[in-house]
Amino acid sequence: MSNQLKNETSPYLLQHAENPVNWYPWCEEAFHKAKTENKPIFLSIGYSTCHWCHVMAHESFEDNKTAEILNKDFISIKVDREERPDIDSVYMSVCQAFTGSGGWPMSIFMTWDKKPFFAGTYFPPHSRYGMPSFSELLRAIANQWNSDKSDFLESAEEFIKHLKNTDDTKNTLNNSDLIQQAVQIFQHTFDSTHGGFGDAPKFPTPHNLLFLMLYAKQNNNSIALKMAEKTLIQMRKGGIFDHIGYGFSRYSTDKYYLAPHFEKMLYDNALLITAYASAYSITKDNIYLDTAEKTAEYILNEMTSQNGGFYSAQDADSEGVEGRYYTFSLNEIIDILGEEKGKEFAKIFDITENGNFEGMNIPNLLKSNDLKTDFQEEIKKLYSYRKKRFKLHLDDKILLSWNSMMIVALSMLYRVTRNDKYLQAAQKSQDFIEKNMSDGLRLHSSFRDEKCSKHAFLDDYAFYVTALTELYNTTLDKDYLKKAEKFCKKAVKMFMDDKNGGFYLSDSNSTELFINPKETYDGAIPSGNSVMVYNLVRLYQITEKDEYKELLKKQIEFMSAQTSNYPSGNSMFLIAMLLPEDTIPHITIALKKDSDLKQAIERLPFMANVSVTTENSNYPLLNNQTTFYVCKNYNCLPPTNTLDFL
């Protein structure tokens, strides 16, 4: 029998629409029902490709006895964290304060006015490892609520006061010191043997690598570049990279990058394409370009809708087993490839009879010194076999912020390859957003089944402005720049705190929660506040408008204060702080004729601030040809017809 989720569009909510639990989506009806029936609310937050969300669903939410308790004593609400990052952010801070950590599935117990009094993540069906069983926890909370809920209500009020009264950090360091501190922290935590930072689990966090590469380039720092390159190479070698179907999994569960958490997220792959393309632009090492292109191939093959939008994620589980889709036995490899080629492939890709992962094998190159393998036909055979083996769940909702990251990635990849398919895919995605997720004035966060969400958040505006700016940098089409400016101004109007600085996650005039967070820390994705600094820097550099300069000054002051306690957790902000240094060339293109634009663009370096004009008295043509006027390192160079020296 279906519950209240049956008419939702979120794949995560629809996964629970047939549970015996009488789930509600986040809606006023649920809160009103809790109030009139005097019941606490159980809020469960997760996402459709979350392994432990699947486990708890199977163990508890599909269990009739557990559902009976929930239906009798609670009002149960399901939220897709990817559709409602505002709800996820607020209650994640609650969960972290209660438990010292966070994660998904997130389990929140709260009053009908959305005030939490208890929080946790996964709870098992039977008590173990010091954790109560989920049913025991439900009974204890229900008994306390029904006998005397005053303690819960007092706890909720005190907790909300605590969250609202957290002191703002005051910065005592200048931005140069913050940058140096971040580099030192990365050096201290760098794993020089296996790449990455710290011990397991290891997350890709590409924005950290982008920061180190930009710092290395601007300061001629070989140590910072080595940290980034070692990590990029080890990730490409390891099982976190799918050597058969390409693309990257969510993170590595070990320090070697061998055994991943197998789900694949759009945002990880977008940011990693950007990182590998950037590494190629600096080093000209083809392994980085090959990795970026193979990752893009995965996205275009498996994560792209016919209308140009990019899907959100692929599941880690198949037939109820995490990673089963991605692993092979030695016998399978030999059966598919034949005795001779099968054994050759197995030797290179670490495929053994005993296996390297729970008795099976994750193809990897960690034991190989050479990443240039000659197994293209064999990989195609294995990919074809794997596609027929099991069917992976696809989260096919289209998220504006994540699509924007992929637009940035493909734009940058086009700039180092000049392969039109990447630019065309980026432009098609932007066109999809414009037609389906925008009314021209406001944006909508998600789209699925011909419906878009009512909400949009800071990240949607911030990343979309970045996408439009990068499309302008790639094409020099001023229409993209106009749209970037329009939505940047809209973000300032909707989300900026004029009094205290920074940007709220939700529209400051319409938030429905007890707190409207300002996210500044870069987790798996750079924070909206960091990205807004980047946007303001880039728009000021391109347009030289004073309004961006003033906004940028305020946002830097706010972010500097937030960053001082842990600079390495704010890499995107630090990237933006490196950009004002005049090491990125400012180029004015004086065209002989408009049709010369495409050829001129193809000569541009990977990173530049570019404007276009036709021949005039300020920018005359040299040798009667299209001419480049370059300023770099606080010097303007003589006009030139080539850019080979950049």
N, C-alpha and C positions, 0 to 999 in steps of 0.2 A: 504493500500500500504506500503510495507516494505521500511525502510530507510537504511542507510549505516551500521547499526549494524547487519544486518541479517546474516552475515557470521562469527560473533564473537562466541567465546565459553563461555564467562562469562555469568552466569545466570542473573546477574544484567543488563548487556547490552542487552541481549536477551529479558528481560522484556520490553524493550523500542523499540524493533525492529519494532513494528507495530504502534508506535506513529505517529501522523501527523507531528510532528517535524522532520525535516530532519537531524537527529543526525548523527554525525561522531564519530568513535572511535578516540582516540589520535593518530594522524598520520600526516605525512608531507603534505598529500593532503589537509587536512583541513586548515592548516596554510597557505599553498600556495594560496588556494582559498580565504581566508580572505584578504590576501595581494593584490591579483590581483583585487578583487572586492571592496577593501577599506572598509571592514566591521570589527567591533569589534567582539571578540569571547565571547560567553557565555559558560563557562565551568561548568558542573554539576557533582559533585562527590558524590557517595553514595555506598551502597552495597545492596545485594538482599533481606536481611531480615530486612531492616531498615523500621520501621513503618512510620516515617514522610517522608521518601523517597516515600513510596507508596502513602501517602496522597497528596504530591505535584505533583506526577505523574498523579494521578487521576484528581486533580483539575485544573492543568495547562497544563501538557505535553500531555494529552489526549484531551484537549480542542482545537477545530479547530481555534477559533479566536486568542487564545494565540499563537498557532503554526504558524498562518499566520504572526504575528509580528516577531517571531523568524526567520522564513524562509526568510522574506523580508529584515530584517535589521541586522541579525547576522549570524555568522557561529556557530553552536551549537555542542559541544563536550561532550560526556559522558565518565566517567572514573569510573571503579570499584576500590575503594580504597584498596581492599584486594589484587588485582592483581598488582596495581601500588602504593605501599606505598611511593615511592619517590615523586610522584606527589601530593599525599595526604598530605604528611608531609610539603612540601614547601608551598602549598596554604593554609593549615591549619594555619600555622604561619602568613600568610597574613590575613586570616579571623579573627584571634584572635587580630591582631594589629588594624584592621579596627573597629571591633565591641566590643572587650573586652572579647569575648567568641568564642566558635567554636562548631561544631557539623555537623550532616548530616541530610538532604542533604546540601552540601556545594555549594554555588552559587558564581562564580567568573566571573568578567568581565575583559577582558584583551585584549592587542594588539596582532597582529599576530606574534610578536616575544616573546610571552609568558610573557609579563610584565603586572601585574595586576594594575587596577586603581579603582576598586570598588569590595567589597566583602560582603557576608552575608550568611545566612543559608536558612531556610524555609521562603518563602514569600507566603501569602495567596492570593486567587483569588480576594478577595475584601478587601479594606483597613480596618484594625481593630487594636485595641490595639496600636495605634501609628505607625503601620507598613503600608507602602504603599502596594497596590495590586501589584502582580507580573507584570500584563500588564501595569499598570501605570509606574512602574519602567523601564520596557523595552522601553516604548515610550519616557520617559525622557532621558534615556541614548542615544537612537537612535537619538533624536532631537539634543542633545548636540554634538554628534559625527559628524553628518552631517552638522551642522552649524559652529562649531569651535571645533575641537578635540584637540587643542593644550593644553588645561588645563588637559585633560586626559593623554596626553603623558608626560607632565611635572610631573604630579602626580605620574605616573608609575615610572619614572626615580628617583624621590626623594625617593619613597618608597623602591625601590630596594637598593639604597644607604644606607638607614636606616637599612635594613635587613643585608646587608653585613658588616656594620660597628659596629654591636653590640659588646661591649667590653667583653672579656673573664673575668670571675670571678677569683679573686685571693684568694686562700684559706689561712686563718690565723689559722685554727684549725687543730690539728692532728686527725688521724682517730679514735682514742679512744674518743676524744671529739665529733666527728660527731656521733658516735654510741650512746653516752650518750644523746646528744641533740635530736636525733631521738626518743629514748625511752621516753624522757620527753614530746615531742610533742604528741606522741601517748597517753600518760597518760592524757595530758591536754584536748585532743579532744575525749577521750573514752566515750562512752555512757554506763555507768555501768548498766543501767536498761534494755536496749534493745540490747546491743551489737553493735559492729561496731564503727565508728569514725565520729564525726560530726552529722549533721542532714540529713534529706532526700535531695536528693536521696542517697542511700547507695549502693556502688559498693563492690563486694566481695574482690577485690585486695588481692588475697591469698599470694602474695610475702611479703606483710606487716606482715601477720600472721606467715609466715615461719621465717621471721627475728625475730619476738618477741619470737617465740618458741625456736629458736637456741640461742638467747641471754639469755633466761630464763634457758635453760639447762646448758649453759657454766658458768653462774653467779649465779646459784641457786636462781633465782629471781622469786618469786611467783606472783608478781604483773604483770609482763610481760606475764607469762603463763596464768594468769587469764583473761587478756584482749583477748588473742588469743582464749582460750577455750570458754569464754562467747560468742564471736562472732561466732565461729564454731557451737555451740549448737543452738543459735538463728537462724542462717541461715538454719540449718537442720529442726528446728521446723516450720519455716515460709513458706509462699507460694512461696518464691524464689526457694525452693526445690520442685520439682514435686513429690508429694507423691503417684501418680498413675503410672507414667511412668519413674520416677526417673530422675536424672540429674538436673542441676541448670539453671535458667533463667539468663538473662543478668545483671539485677540489681534490687534493690527494690525501688519503687517510694515513699515509706513511710519509717518512721524511725523504724518500727516494723519488717521489713522483711516480711510483709504480702503480699502486692500487687506488683508483679514484673512487669518489662517490659519483656514481655513473650518470646522474642526471646531467643534461646539457641545457644551459640557459642562454638565451639570446644575448643578454648583456655581457656575460663573460666573453663570448666569442667576438662580439663587437669590439670590446676594449682590447682583446688580445690581437685582433687584426690590426688595430691602431698601433699597438706596441711593436709588433713584428715589422710592420711597414716602416715605422719610425727607425727601428734598429737597422733595417736595410738602407734607409736614406743616409744614415751616419756611417755605417761600416762597409756598405756595398757587398756584404756577404750574402750570397744567393740563398743560403739555407733559411734566412729570415723571410725573404720574399716568397720562397717556396711554401713556408709554413703559413704565411698570411694568405696566399692564394688558395691553398688547400682548405683552409678554414672558411674562406669565402665560398669555395665550391660546395662545401657542406651546407652552408646557409642557403645558397641558391638552389641546391638540389632538394633539401628536405625541410627547410624552414621558411619558405617563401610562398605566399598565396598567389593565385593567378592574377589577382588585381594589384599585386605589388606590396601588400603589407607583409611584415615579417611576424611569424608565430613566436610564441613566448618560450616554450620549453619542450623537451622530450624527457620521458620518464626514465628513472634508473632501473625500474623493475619490469620484468616480463614473466608471465606465468607465476607471479607472486615471489620471484626470486630476484634480488638486486644483482645486476650485472650479468645475468644469464645470457642476455642478447649479445653481449660484447665478448664473451670468453669462448675458447675453443679447447678441445682435447687434441693431443698429438695425432691420434687416429683420424680425427675429422680433417685435419690439415692434409694428411697424406691421401685420404680418400678423395678430397676435392682437387688437389694439385698433382696427384701422382707421386710415386715413390721418390723419384730423383728430385724434382722441384720441391716437393713437400718437405723433404729432409733439409734441403738448402734453405728454404724459407724458415723452417723451424730453428735452424742453427742461428740465423741472423736475428730472428725476432723472439728468441728466448722461449720457444715452445718445447716443453719437455713432457715425458711420460708422467712424472709426478706433479707437474703443474707449478705455477708461481702464485696462484690465488685460489685457495679453497679447493685444491685438487684439479682445477682447470687452469687455463693460461690466458693472461692478458698480453697480446702482442706488444712488444716494446723493444727499444734499441739501447737500453741502458748499459748493456754489456758490449756494445759495438762502438768502435772508434770512428766509424764512417757512417754519416747519415745519408749518403748518396747511394741508396739501394736500387737495384735494377729488377724490381718485382712488380712492375705496373700491371702486367696481364694477370699475375697471380692475385694481386690485390683486388682487381676487378672481379675475378671469379669468387673470391671470398666475400666480397661485398654483395654480389648477386645471391650467393648462398644464404648469407645472413639475413637479407631482406625477406627471404621466403620462410625463414625459420620461425620467427615469432613476430608479433606486431607490437611495437612500442606505443604506449599512450602518448598522444601529442596534445599539448595545451595550445589550442589554436586561437586563443584570443590575441588580439593585436593591441599592444600597449604603446602609447605615444612616446613616452620617454625612452623606452628600449628601442623602438624603431628609429628614434632620432640618433641614438648611439650608433646604430648600424649604418645610418646615412653618413655620419661622420667617418666611420671606418671605411666604407666603400669609396667615399670621396678621396680620402687620403691614399687608399690603395690605387685608385685611378691615377693619382698624381705621380706615383712611382712606377707604374706600369704602362700608362696611357692606353690601357685596354678598355675600350668603350663599354663593355658589358657591365663593368663596375659602376661607372657613372650613370649608365642607363637604369640600373637597378636602384641606385640612390635616388635619382630623380623620380622614378616610378613610385617609390615609397613616399616621397614628399608629396607627390600628386595625390596619392591615396589619402594621406593625412588631410590635405586641403579639402578634398571632396567629401570625406566621411567623418572626420574628427574635428572639424572646425566650422563655425558658422561665419567666419571672416573676422569676427571680433574676439570670440572665446574659443578655447580648446576643450576637448573631451578626452579623458584619460585612457579609456579602453573601448574596443569595438569587437563585437562578435555577433554572428547570426543576424546581421543587418541592423544591429542596435548599438548605439554608443552610450557610454555612461553619462550621468548627469554631472559628475564631478571632474575637476582637473586640479592639479596640485602644482606646487612650485617646481618640482622636478620636471613635470611635463613642459612647462614654459621654458625653464632654463635649458634643458637639453634640446628642445626644438629650436631655440634661438641659436645654439651652437651649431645644429645641423644646417640651418639656413645660412649662417655665416660661412661654414665650410663649403657649402655649395657655391656661395658667392666667390670664395677664394679659389675654387676649382674652375669655375666657368666665367667669372667676372660679369655675370648677368646681374644687373643692378636690381632687378625685381626681387631676387633673393635677399639682397641687402635691405631693401625697403621693408620686406616682411620681417626680417630679423629685428629691425629697429622697432617696428610696430608691436611685436610680441614682447620685446624687452620692456618697452614702456608700459605695456599691459601688466607684466609681471611686477614692475615697480608699484603700480597703482593697486594691484590686488593683494600683494604679499608683503610689501616692505613695512617695517616698523619705523616710522619716521622719528619716533621719540628715542628709542633705545638702540636703533640700528639692527641690521640683519633682516632676513626674510623669514616669515612664517611658512610652515609647510602647507597650511590650508588658507583659503581666502580669509583675510582678517575680519571681514564683515559677515561671514556666514558659517564659522566653525560651530559644530554641534557638540563638541567634547569639552570636558572641564579644563583642558589646557590645549593651547595651540603651539606645538613644538617648533623650535628653530633648530633644524638639524644641521650640524656643522662638521661632524666627524665623517671621514670617508671610510665606509665599510667596504662591502663588495662592489658598491657603486659610489662614485664621488657624490658628495652631498650637494643639494641644490644651492646652498649658500656658497660653496666653493666654485661651482660652475658659474654662478652669477658674477663672481669676481672675474673669472676668465672671460665671460661674455663682455663685461664692461671694458676690460683691457682691450680686447680685440676690436670692439666697436669704436672705441676712442682712437685706437691706432689707425683704423681704416678711414673714419669720418673726420677725426680731429674736432669733434663737437664738444664744447665745454660742459654740456649737461652730463655727458658720460664721465668726464673728468671729476666732476663734483660728486656724482653718485659713487664712483669708484673709490674716492678718498674715504667716504663714510663706510663703505663696505669693507675696505681694507682695515680700518680701525676696529671694526666689529670683529672681523675674522682673526686679526692678530691677537686680540684678547682671548679668543676661544682656543687658539692654537698653541699658546705658550706652554701649557702643561704637557702636551704630547705632540710635538711638531710632525713626527713621522706618520701620524694618523691623519694628516691633512695635506696629502701630497698634491691634490688638485689645486688647492689654494697656493701652495708653494710654486707649482708650475706657473700659475698666473703671475706670481711675484717675480719670476725669472724673465717673463716676456718683456716687461718695460725696458730691460737692458737693451741697448741699441745694437744687439748682435743679430737680430732678425732684420734682414734688409728691407728697406722701404723702396719700392720700385714703381715708377710711373712709366707707363707704356705710351709712347707717342706713335699712333698708328698711321701708316701711309694711307691705308684704306680699311674700312670696317671688316672686309673679308679676310684681312691678315690676322684677326684676333685669335683664331684657333691655333694657328702656327706659333703666335707669340706666347700663348698660354703654355704650349708644350715645352717652351724653353725655360719656364719659371722653376726656381728651386722648390723643394718640398715645403718649406715654411717661408712665407714672405707676406708683407703688407703691400697690396697692389692696388693701383688705380689706373684708369685708362683715359686717354684723351686723344684727340686728333691733333695733327700738326698745328702749332700756333707759335706766337712770338716767344712764349715762355719755354716751350718744348719743341724746338725746331728739329727737323729730321736730319740725321747724319747720313751722308752718302745717298740721300734720297730714298732711304729704306726705313722700315719700322725701327724705332730707336728706344732704348731702355735708359732711363735716368735712375741711378742707384745711389741710395744713401745708406751707409752702414758704419758702425763704430764711430758715430758722431762726425762722420765725414761724408760729403757728397762727391761722388766720383765722376770723371768725365763721361759724357754720353757714349753709348756703345751699341753696336748692332747685335752683339752676342752676350750670353751670360755664362760662358764657360768657366769664368774665374770664380763663380759662386759655388 
